[in-house]
Amino acid sequence: MLSRLFRRRFLEEFAKAHRSGQLKFFGEYADLADAAVFADWLAPLRKVEWVVYAKRPFAGPAAVLAYLSRYTHRVAISNRRLISLDERGVTFLWKDYRTKGRTRNKTMTLHSRLV
């Protein structure tokens, strides 16, 4: 019962996101932007039996949210790598994997341009 409920709710929300324009498709999936093509693609998923594996988390719901947030809130440059933000641009640390030793960690400044 849980798997059918989850499947229905998931696919409803997925279709809703498509209708509201929240989904973007590129490359070989660009055709899915069309509502009819998306509906045809989604149809077989309604017939497949889904397996839902759910059990109580050992450390509680807060631990699950902390774990998932590491994946859902990733950014290109994390706060701990930012050094400065000023009129010149953004300066941050990066790691050059081609070198070894103390010269591996470097800084880079991305200059800003006003349009």
N, C-alpha and C positions, 0 to 999 in steps of 0.2 A: 504494500500500500504506500509506504513512504517513497519508494522509488518512482511510482507513477505520479504522485503528488509533486515531487521534486522536479520530475521531467516536465510536467505541465507548467508549473510555475516558472521554471528556468526558460523554457521556450517562449512563454508569454512575454516575459521581460525582455528576452532577446529580440523578439519581433517588435515590441514597443520601442526599444532603443533604435531599431532600424527605421521605423516610421517617423520617429522624432529627429532623425538625421544625426544621431550620436555615433553611428558606426561609419567608418571610412574604409574603403576597399581599394587596393592598389594592385598593379601588376596583373597576374593571371586571375585574380579575384575581383577585378574592377567591375565585371558584369553583375556581381552581386548587389551593386548599388541600385539596380532596377528592382522594383517591388515584386514583379512577377517571377523574375529569376531567383530572387531571394526566397520567395514562398516555395518554389519548386525544390530548391536546395534544402530547405528546412523540413519539407514533408516527410522524407524517410526517417528523420530523427524522431518523429512522433510515434513511429511504429516499433522502434527498437526498444527492447527491454533494457532499462538502465539499472546498474548496480550501485546502490548507495550504501557506503560503509560508514556508519556513524557510531561513535561511542563517546562516553564522557572523557574529556581531557584530564590527564593525571594532575596537572598543576592548575586546573581551572580555566574559565573562559578568558581571563586577563592574559594568561600565558599564550593562548591561541592567538589572540589579537596582536600581542607583541610580536609573535613569530610571523604572522601574515603581513604585518605592517612593514617588515623589512623588505618584503617583495613588492608590495603595492605602492610604496612611497619612495621608491628609488629615484634618485636624481642623477643627472650627468656629472655634476660636480658637487660632492657632499660638503656640508658646512665646515667640517674639520679640515678640508683641503683649501678652503678660501683663505687668502692672505690679506687682500685689500680690494676695495672698490672705490675708485676715485675718478677724477676727470680724465685720466689716461685710459682707464678701462678696468677690467677684472683681472687680478693676479691670483694664481692658484698653484698648488703643488701638483706635480705629476711624476710618474715613475717611468724611467727609460729602461725597458727590459733588455735592451741590446747591450747595456754596459753593466759592469759589476762594481761593487764597492761603494765608496762614499759619493761617487759622481752619479749614482743611479737616480737619486731624488733630485728633481729640477723644478724650477719655477717657470711659468709662462704667463704672459700678459696678453689678453685679448683686448685689443683697442676698440673703443666705441666710436661710431661715426654717427653724426646727426644727419638725418635725411632732409 
